[in-house]
Every structure is written in C-alpha cells, then in structure tokens.
Amino acid sequence: MKKTKEKYRAKSTKQKKRLAKNTKRFDSCSESEN
C-alpha cells in the first residue's frame, strides 16, 4: 500500500507540473492575443 501511495504522489506531482506548464502557455497565448 505504501508503494502505491508513493507512486500516486509522484503521478500527481507530474500532473501538477504539466498543469502549471499548460497554464503558463495559456496565459502567454491570451496575453499575445490582447
């Protein structure tokens, strides 16, 4: 169970990083549009 938890944590961290990247890209896109 502990291993699964660590795996899940790593997965969520990866998703958070990806989400932040997407948000950054989206912000820059909307900024250039304005």
Helices and strands as residue ranges (DSSP letters): H 2-33
